[in-house]
Amino acid sequence: MKRLPLVLLVLMLGALGLSAQSLADAARKAQAEKKNEPRIHVYTNDDIAPAPASAPEPKSADATAGGEANGSEAAANPEGSAKAEGKEEAKGDTKGKKDDSKKEDAAAQKDALKKQIAEQQKAIADQERELNLMEREHQIKVAEYYADAGTQLRTSGQWFDDEKKYQSDLDAKKKALDDAKAKLDDLNEKARKAGA
């Protein structure tokens, strides 16, 4: 009779050992299957090239006919055709410069937003670090205060004043952190709208 619980315990441990081995085998099998699966690429906005700002305008039949006429005039008057080509190139250059300046402005705005977001994230991380440090220091002070009964009797009034000051400082830091996070959300929304 005394051996019956011992035998049951040994049987249960043996069953657990077998199930652990089968669990390990199942994990190896799942990992091997995962390696054999084809990788799926998720496309993001960064992978897709932006559409051109303006598409070239198709030439009308009048412009084509005029171009042929200009070609016959060009043979007769090379200076006139050179001036006409120069004017067309100048118009194309100004359009190209305007498009380039718009692209540069948009890129500069995106870079500025990214920089502001990075600075805001750094500021939030600093504030969180300060808050954590402040809370850990307070926990140490609380542990020291309650560990010594004599200190509790001698400085109880000062302790409660310090606690009130700590609580107000803590609330101020938490509010500043919440404001910084709200500002980061606003910057992220602006960046999303700008396509950054």
Phi, psi and omega in degrees: 000321181292334183276342182300311178297325179294319178295318178297320179297317179296318179297319180294317178296322177296318179295320177296321178297319178294320180292327178293321178294319181291328177293318177296318177297320179296321179295317178298318180295317179295321179293321178295321178294324180294324179292328182279344181289145177289145180281142180252128178264127178264121180275134177243178179297332179291333181281336185264129180288141180291151179291148179297148184295318179217137179273149178294142181278137178288146180279139179276172181294325179295318180293323179293316179294321178295326179293321177293322178294320178296327179295319179289326177289327181297324178294323181281323184228089183294329181292320180296317180292326178294321179294317180297317178295322179297320178295317179296319179295321180296319177297317179296322179295318181293321176296317180296320179294320179295316179297317179296319181293323177295318179295318180295319178297317179296318179294320179295321179295318178297317179297320179296318178296318179298320180295316179297320179296316180297318179296319180293320177297321178295318179297320179295317179298320178296317180295320178295320179297317178297319180296315178297318179297317180298317180292321179293319178297322179294320178298322178295316180298319179297317180297319179293319182296312183281349178281336184244111182293326180296319178295322179299320181288321184285323190237033183293321180295314180294324180300316182290326175295317178296323179295319178297316180296316179300316182295320179292320177297319180297316179296320179296317180294320179294321179293318178297321178294318178296320178296319180295321178293322177295320178295321178296320177298319178297317179296320178296322179292319177297318180295321179295319179292327180279348179086020180274000000 
